[in-house]
Amino acid sequence: MNKTVTILSLIVFFLASCSSGKKALQKGDYFSASLKAVERLKSSPDNKNATGVLKEGYKLALEWTQEEMDLILSSNSAFKWERAIGLMRQVNMLSAEIRSTPAARKIISNPKTYSAELNKAYERAAEERFNAGLVELNINTRESARIAFDHFYTADQFVAGYKNVRELMETSKEIATVKVVLEAIPVHTQKYRLSSEFFYNQVFEYLNNRFGPGSFVDFYSPFQAENEGLDIPDFIVYMEFYDFSVGNLTHSEKEEKVEKRVKVESKDTTKVEYKNYVARLKTFSDKVQSGGSLRVQISEPSTDKLLFDDIVPGAFTWINEYAMFVGDQEALDKKQLELTKRKAMPLPPEQDLFIEFTKPIYNQLTSKLNGFFRYYN
């Protein structure tokens, strides 16, 4: 019995040690050890293990932080102030946890908080990013302008409105942004023109939503490009429907004899009686097939190169099936009976059929365009 109690006591002691952060302290993870100790003190204010870990761990955490910052700031590494900011924030976070825990405040009455030092570090970090952005912007390529934008954006996050950083963000974004003109070639048949324009508008809307104001790809219609004086865009996307047919009707009929043998109740329980039901069923099927292809090409005017050339197919089949019968309704199965409740329907308008066969084209096309231009975003 005593041996069992001793083992249980050791287990409880071990678990208490782990939850109090002692194991993390032994590994040299001073911040994790201190945080675990504070967390333990929230539920157990008099916990001796947690008290000891916090006293030792917090002191070591501050010493380690100062040593790391001295090493970082004395080096020539890029964006060293950002790393210093990370260390200061870590100390401030631990300080906030201690100040919000009464038992921990009794142990560490005046936890260290970086305030003025952190503000100075934000200024230095913003300066580092700002200067790095200027270097990239002066290279004056689309790729370097994109890098410059990221530097300027980060500088603005450290110090809002640092110098003229927002103006430079606009400049670098303008240089980095790819400008694309969507050239939709109208179909030759007048009755499908509105339907094809609807398709093109859907594609244009998708791309503008997918690559919104924060992206580095802008899409223009030819009219918009002309109004903005965009004579030589980075890319031109050509879209043209060809080899399509709409409204190919196929009508078929099938007549058959259907029978069903059903067991019926009999007054004579020694006999099994059946009843046969017979009907003649005539099934009609109207199918209207539509389909076609869209050719999509992406060219680069500055090099006069064709970068992408693909044919995207699409098809749609409208089906209406119905039936009529003479004879016993009981001879019909569930599906056959359902068909007899249907009637011949007027064929859908050809403009609607055109839109239907373009739906699978739309899904494929938008996926392909997204994949192509995602590289530049």
N, C-alpha and C positions, 0 to 999 in steps of 0.2 A: 504494500500500500504506500509506504513512504517513498519507495523507488518510483512508483507511478507519479506521485505528486512532484517529485524532483524533476522528472522528465517534462511534465506539463509546465512547470515553472520555467525551465530552460527554453521551451518553445515560446511561451509568452514573452520572455525576456528578448529572445531573438527577433520575434515579430515586432516588438516595441522598438528595438534598436533600428530595424530596417525602416519602419514608418517614421522614425524621428530623424532620419537622414544620416545616421552614423556611417552606413556603408558608403554613401556618396562622399562623405567627408574623407574617409580613408582612401578613396580613389583620387582625391584632389579636386573633386567637382564641388567647389566651395559654394557656388550660387545655388546649385540644386540641393545641396545639403542644408543650406540656410532656409530655403523655401519650404522644404519638407519639414524642417523643425518648426517653422512658423505655423504651417498647416496642422501639425500635430498639437501645437499649443492652443489652437482654436478649440479643439474638442477636449483637450486634457491640459489645462493651464498649469498644473503642478508637475507635469512630466519631467523627471530629472534628466533622462536621456536627451530629450528635445532641448531642454535648457542648456545643457552642456554643449550640444552640437551648435546651437545658435551663437553662444558666446565665442566659441573657437572659430566656427565657420565664417561668421560675419567679418571678424577681424581679418582672417586670411583672404576673404573675398575682396575686401578693400585694398589690401596690400597687393594682391595679384593684379587687380584692375590698374592700379597706379603703375606697376612695373610694365604691364602690357602697353599702356598708353605712352609711357616714356620710350619704349622700344619702337612703337609705331610712328610716333611723331618725330623721332630722330632719324627715321629712315627716309629714303627717296622714293618710296612706293607711291604709285598713283592712287589718288583719292583716299589718302591716309586719314583725313579728317572724318570721312564717313565711318571708317572702322572705329575711330575714337568715339563718335556719336553713339555707335552701337553699344560700346562698353558703358558709357555714361547712362544711357537709357536702361541698361540692365541693372545698374546700381540704383537708379531712381525707382524702378519697378519693385526691387527688393525693399527699398525704403518705404514705399507706399504700403506694401504688405505688412511690414512691421508696425507702422503707425496705425494701421486699421485693426491690429490685434492687441488687445489690452495686456495679455500675458507677455507678449513679445516686447512691448514698450517698457515693461518693467526691467527687462534684461538689457535692451538697447534703448536707452532713454532719448538719445539724440542721433537718429540714423542719418547718415550722409546723403545729401541730395545735391546733385549738380544743377545749378540754375544759370548763373551768369556764365559759367564755363561752357554750358551747353549752348547758350545763345551765341557765344563767340565761335564755337565749333560749327554751328549752322552757317554762320557768315563765311568761315574759311572753306567749308565744304561747298557752299554755293559758288565761291570764287574759283575753286578747283574745277568744278563742272563748267562754269562760264568760260574760263580760259580754254578748256579742252574743246568746248563747242566752237570757239572762234578759230582754233587751229583747223578743225574739220571743215568749217564753213569756207575758209580761205582756199581749200583744195578745189572747191567749186565743181564737184561731181554730184550726181544724184545720190550715189551711195554714201559719200562723205556728208552730204547735207542731211541725210536720214540720221546718221550717227550724231551730227551736230544737234539736230532737233531733240534727240534723246538726252543729250547733255544739258541743253537749255531747259528742257522740261524738268529734269531732276534738280537743277539749280533753283528753279522756281518753286519746287516743293520744299526745299530747305528754307529759302527766304522768298516769300511771295513778292513778285515784282522787282526782283534783284536787278539793279541798274536798268538796262533796256532789254532785259531777257525776253520779254513777251513779244517785242517787235522782232527780235532775232528768231524767235520760234516761228513766227509767221513767215519770215524770209526763208528760213531753212525748209519749212514745210512746203512752200511754194516750189522751191528748187527740187525737193525730193519727190514731189507728187507726180505720178504718171498720169498723163492726159490721154484719154481714149475716146475716139469718135465711133459711135455705133451707126453703121450705114445699112439701113434696112431697105432692100430692093423690093418695090411693090410687085405683086403678082400681076400677070398680064390680063387675067379675067376680071372684069369689073365687079361681078357679083360676089367675088371672094375678097375684094380689096379691104372691106371693112373688117372682115374676120382676120385677115392677115395682119392688119394694123393693130387689132386688139392683141394678137399674139406678140408682136414686136413691142408694144407698150408694156405688156406684162414682163417681158425680159428686161426692158429698160428700168422698170420699177424695181424688179428684184435686185439688179446690180447696184442701183442707187441706195437701196436699203441695206444690202449686204456690205457695201463699201461706203459707209456713211461719212459724215463730216470729219470724223476723227481718223479716217483711213488715209492712205497715201496713193489712192487710185481714184481719179475723177472721171466720170462718164458724161459725154456730151452727145446730143443729137446734132446732125449737120447744121440745123438752124441755130442752135446754141453756139456751136463752134464758130460759125460765121459772125454772129453778133459779138462774140468776145475776141474776135480777131485771131483765132487759133488756126493759123494757116498750116502749120506742120505739127500735128499731134504726135505723141510717142507711138501710138498704135491706132490702127483702124480695124474695126471688126465688121466684116461684110456678112450679111445674112440674106439668103435667097431661097424661096421655095421653088422646087422644080419636080417634074415627073410625079405629079399628084393626080389622083382621080377621086371624085366624090360622088356618092349616090349610086353605086352599082347594085341594082336590085336583083335578088335571086328568090324566086317563089317556088316552093315545093309542096306537094300533097302526098299523103300516104293514107291508104284505106286498108283496114284490117278487121278481121273478126276476132272478138275477144270473148272469152268464156271464163266462168268461175263456178266451181263446184263447192257448195256450202253445206255443212252438216246442219240438220234441223232437228228440232225436238220431235219425238214420236210418243204417242200414247202407249205404244207397246215398247216397254223398256228393254225387251230382249232383242230388239232390232235397231240397227243403225240406218237412218235414212238421210239421203242427200237431195239437194235441189240444184239443178243446173240453171245458171243465168247466162244469157247470150245477148251480145249487142254488136252492132257494126259501128266502128269508130273511124272517123276521117279526121286526120291531123294535118294542119296547115302550118307552114313556116315561111315567114318573110324575113329575109336577111338583106341588110344594106351595108355593103363594105366600102370603106373609105380609107385612103392611105396616101402617103407621099414621103418626101424627104426634104430636109433643109440642108443646104450647104453653108458651112460657116468657115470663114477664112480670117486669119489675123495677120496683118502685114505691119511692117515697121518702115514708115516713110523715109526716115533718115538714112536707112541703108538699102531701101527698096527690096527688102527681103520678105518672103512669105514664110512666117514662122509657124503657122498652124493651118491645116486644111483637112476638113473632116466632113463626112456626110452623115447626118443624123436621121434615122428612119422613124416613122410612126404609123400606127394603124388603129382603126376603130371599126367594130362591127356592131350594128344595131340589129337586134333580133326580136321578133314578136312571133310567138307560137300560140295557136289556139286550135280548138277542135269542136266537132259536133258528132252526135251519135243518134242512132235509132235502136230501140230494143230496151233491155233491162239495165237500169242505172247500176244495179248491184254487181254487174259484170265488170265494172270499171275499177281500177285501183285508184289510190288517192291522187297520184300525179295526173292520171288521165281525166279524173273528175274535175280537177282544178283547171285543166286546159279547156274543158267544155264551158267553163264560166267566163273565159276570155273571149274577146272579139277582135276582129280585124281593126287595126289602128292606122290612122293616116301616117304617112312617112314623115320623119322629121325634116325641117328645112335644111337645105344643103349648106347654108351658112353655119348652122349649128353642127352639122356633121364635120365641116372643115375644122371648127374649133376643137371638136372631140378628138380627131386624129392628131392634132398638134399638141395635145396634153402630154403624151409620153415623150414627144420631141422636146417640149419645154423642160421636163425633168432632166433629161440627158444633157441638153444644151447648157442649162444653168450650172449643172455640176461640172461640165467641162470648162466653162468660162471662169467659174469660181476657182477651179484648180489651177488654171493658167495665171490669173491675176493675183492669186493669193501669194505668189512668190514675190510680188512687188509691194505687198502691203506690210 
